Amino acid sequence: MEVSAEQPQRTLQCPIYQEWTLPDGRAWTQFYRLNDGFLLRFPGFADYQLDANAVTVRCIPVPGTSADTVWHLYHNQVLPLALSHQGLLVFHASAVEIRGRAVAFLGASHKGKSTIAASFASNGFAFLTDDGLVLEHSDEDGWQALPSQPSIRLWGDSQRALIAPDAPAAPALEFTTKGRFLSNPDLAYSHEARTLKCLYLLGDGSASTPTFEDIPPSDALIELVKHSFLLDLDERQMLAEHFDELVSLVGEVPCVRFDYPRRFDTLPEVRACLLADLRGRGE
């Protein structure tokens, strides 16, 4: 990625074609089409210009935006969108390694993806990604979950429950109060791609005990579309190819609805139940 000193956040003549918002309704990411590609705007922080193939990226940060924020937005927001545009499957999901296989957790914001990944990672099961799961298909090994940044972002209550007070942390970011904790011997990280064993779709936390429900492939397909990173929803050929890849994925990898009470004292039971579910699937 190139970082430019051009004037940031200038008014654009082209309309916004897609927008992601924060829970309070404020704009988080604005998507523009340019003559030669795309522009992703994070209002108040930075613009990222991508070429038509999403291969090259140029960042124009707002003065005062830290280098850590510039690179974090690139790795966790822009790069997943670029990789999906290049033909990879990329999901809003965390993933951990269990007995040599990858297990992924999909869900909307605040559903507990990072917390459950950190819970496993702090108990000896290495995490591959906190959010932004990239999958690549191999004829020999099936769907491979690729590792991403070796850090996990957690809200304060999850930090206090799962992370040691002296754990190594990355610098704070301007746009969030979440802490960002680096992998260490007590927060295991996997540097190697792992074959994907199972996709768990997180529920809303209303279950009184851990529950598992297999999702039929047709319903799983709809859920995976909801949690996909997609740069251009109007490019029909690319969407058709993406859909074909999803059909292949749900035909090979089970998708399971997984709910559990969102209390930290239940996490040991949650981990044990999930491990038992995997054993029942031949793990």
N, C-alpha and C positions, 0 to 999 in steps of 0.2 A: 504494500500500500504506500502511495506517495502522499505526503502531507504538504499542502499548498498554503501560501500566505495571501491568497486572493481575498477579496472582500467577501465575508461570509454572510449567509442568510439574506442575500439580495432578493428583491421581489422578482418573481418569475411570471412570465406571460402565460405559460401553459397551466392548465388546471390540475388540481390534485386528483389522481385517479383511484387512490386508496389511502385510508388513514387508520392508524392504530391509536386508540385512546387509552388513557389511564382510568382507573376506577372512578376518579372524581370528574371525568369528562374532558380533562385537558388533553390536547394533542400530544402524542408521544412520538409517532413516526408518520411523516407525510411522504407519499410516493408521487413523483412526477416523471413523465416521459419527456426525454429530450430528443433532439434530432438524431443524436448519435448514441443514445443509451438511456440511462435512468439517473435520477437524483433522489436520494433518500435524505430527508431533512429531519433532524432531531432538534425541534425548536429550542433556541437558547444555548445549544451545545455545539452542533457541527452539521455540515452537509457532506454527503458521500456521493461522488459521481462514479457511476459504473458504465463501462462500455456496453454495446448491444449484446455481447455474449457474456457479460458479467465476469470477465476474466481480469480486467484491470480496474483498480479502484483508486480514486483520488479523494482525499479528505480535505475539507476547508473548515477548520475549527473556528468557533467564536472565540475572540480574545478572552483569555482568562480560563478557558476550558483546559483542564490538566491533561498531560500526556496519558496518564492512566485511564482517564475517561475516554479519550479518543480511541485508544487501543481496545478498551473493554467493549465499547459500542461496536467497533469493527469485528472483534472476534465473536461476540455473542448475539449481534443483531444483523450486521451487514453480511458477514461471511456466510452464515447459514442460508441467507436468501440467495447469495451468489452461487453457492454450491448447488442449491436446488435448481437454479436456472441452468446450471451446467449438466443436469441430468441425474444428480444424486437424490435419494430420498432423505429429507431432513425434517425432524419433528421437534416440537416443544416437548422435550422429555428428558428425564435423567436416566442414568443406567449404571449398574454395578456388575461386577464379575462375581459369579457364584460357581464354584467348582469348575472353573475354566470356561464357563459360558457367560454370555451377557444376558442380563435381565433388565428390561426397560420399564419405566413408569411414566405414563402419559397423563396429562391433566391440565386444566386451565390454571392461571395464576392463583396462588394461595390455596391450592389443593394439596400441597405437601410433597411435591416431587423432590425438592432439595432436602427437606427434612428426612425423608425416608432413605435417600441416598446417603446422607451424612450418618444416619443411624447405622446402616450397614458398614459404611467405611470406617466408622469409629469402633467397629467390632470385628475388624479383620477382613472384611470383604471389600476389595478395592473398587473405587468408583471410576467410571470411564468419562462421564460427563455430568455436569450439574443441570444444564439446559442447552438444547441444541444437539440432538442425537442425529449423527450422520450414519446412514446405512449404505453399504456397497455390496453388490451381489457377486459371489464367486461360484463358478461352476463346481469347484471341488468342495468348498466349505459352506455353501449356502450364504445367508445374509450375515454380513459382518458389521458389527457395531464399532465405529472408529473412535479412538480417544480424542478428547478435546482439551481445553485448558485445565491444568491441574489445580483447580480451586473450586470452592463451593461457597455460594452466597446464602446467608441465613439471617432471618429476623432475630431480634434480641432474645425472645423466649427460647427459640431453637438453639441459639448460641449457648445460652446458659445451661441448657439441658444436655447438650451433646459435645461441646467444645471446651477443652481445658483453657483456663484463664490466660495461660502463657503461650497458647498456640500461635504459630506464625501467621500473621495476617497481612494482606495486601493493603496499600493506601486506600483511604476512604474515597468514594466517588461522589461527585457533586449532586447527582440526581436521585440518590437513595440513601436511606439510613441502614440498609442491610450491611452486615459485616461480610468481608470476603476473606475466606480462610484458605491458606495454601496447604497442599498435601504435605504430610509429614508422617513419621512412623506411627502416630496415633490416628491419622486420617489417611488411610491407604488409597493409592492411586495406581491404576493400570495404564502402562504406556503402550500396551499391545492391543491390536484389534481382536475382538472375540466374536465367535459365532453366536448369533442371537437365538436364545432359547425360548423366550416368552415375552409378550407385551402385556403389561398390566395397566388397565385404565382405572385411575383412582376415582373413587366415589366422593360423596360430599361429606363423609364423616358421620352420617346418621346411624351407621350400624353399631350395635352394642358390643359385638365381637367381630373378629376378622371374618369376612365372608368372601367367597369366590364364586363367580358365575361365568361359565364359558360364553363368549359372544359369537353368534353365528357369523361366518365370513361376510355375508352381505351387510350385516349391521356393523361389523368391525371395519369394513371398508368406509362407511360413512364417518365413523369416529376418527379414523386415521386422516381423512380429508380435513376434518375440523382442526387437527393438531399439526398440520403440515405447514412448513415455511414455503411460501410461494411468492415469487417476485412479480409475476405478470399474470393475472387471472384471465386476461383476454387473449392470450396466445393459445389458440385452440389445439394446435399440433402438440405443443409442449404439455398441455393439460391432458391430452389423450395419452401421451407416453407416460406421464405421471400416474394416471389412472391404471394403465396396464401394469406398471410396476407395483402399485398397491394391490392389485388383484393377485399378482404373483406372491407378494409378501403374505397376505392373509391366507393364501392356500398352503403356505409352508410353515408359518409360525403361528401358534395359538395366541389368541387375544382374549384376555380374561378381565371381567369387571371385578375390581378389588376394592372393598371398603372396610374401614376399621375406625374405631373411636379415636378422635384426634386428641389423645392425652399422652403425655410423654411417658407416664408410668406403664402404659400398655405396649410400648415399642418392643420390649423383649418378647412378649407373646406374639406381636405382629410379625416379627422376624421369624420366630419359630414356626408359625402357621404358614408363612410363605415358603419356607424351606421344605415343609412337609408337602405343600401343594406341588412344588417342583419335583420332589421325589416321586409323587404319584404320577407325574408326567414322564417318568423314565430318567430323571436327572440323578 
